[in-house]
């Protein structure tokens, strides 16, 4: 196990040019049953899941079921769960969409998307990761300026866990090449103008070449849900923690 920040930084440098397969193999050997992969079943996550079929088939898979997923996303999750025999845990918020509307008002995602993401994503994932030693994320540096400096190995400040981004230095084209080479399924929304897919409430189709995370929280400065890049909602107190 990794016990110090200096060791984390050393590992980040060591794996800077390593293949995702080598990084995933190291992670599995180091953390064993305390390693999890977190994915929203976009292309990088699908490539990682496929690689893990040859490295550590029983790695727990965590995905956030916010209650606002596209039907296409749910169908893809079901397909890959069966195809790869995944140990899939669908993490749900403590509040249903109806309960959230009762406590915070209807259509919270329009009035305060940071708060909605915090309730439906950040808190549930933090709770679900309790007991693990490390988690794998599908972050890539080419996805957004906010992710341009993503280290391959880091310490997650909120959970205290080691966070591993084996595809940090891959490009979108590299991932698509892998998906096609291995005939892997992908979300059909990618084919009709959705470069990045989140909740249907906050994701729209965009023109080609607009940006890899374009269409998420359109017409807002927001570009992150808060899982990877901290988003501060001043004065927020979660009702279910009261």
PELINLIN-V165294 format. One line per field, one symbol per residue. psi: psi as a letter, one per 20 degrees, with the letter a starting at -180 (. if undefined). burial: I if it has 24 or more other C-alpha atoms within 12 Angstrom, else O. Layout:
psi = ???
burial = ???
This chain:
psi = qpiqhhhghghgghjhjqqhghghgggghgicijpqppqjkrhghggghghhhignhjppppqoniikqqhhggggggghgggilqmpoopqqhprhghghghiqqlhhhhmhggghggifgggggghipirhqqpqkqqhihqhijhkpqhprpohhijrpppnijgjqrghgghhgghhjlqqrpihhikjnhppcqhhjpqqrqqjhqhjqiplqkqipiqhighppppnpjppphii.
burial = OOOOOOOIOOIIOOIIOOOIIIIIIIIIOOIIOIIIIIIIIIIIIIIIIIIIIOOIIOIIIIIIIIIIIIOIIIOIIOOIIOOIOIIIIIIIIIIOIOOIOOOIOOOIIOOIIIIIIIIIIIIIIIOIIOOIIIIIIIIIIIIIOOIOOIIIIIIIOOIOIIIIIIIIIIOIOOIIOIIOOOOIIIIOIIOOIIIIIIIIIIIIIIOOOOOIIIIIIIOOOIIIIIIIIOIOOOOOOIOOOO
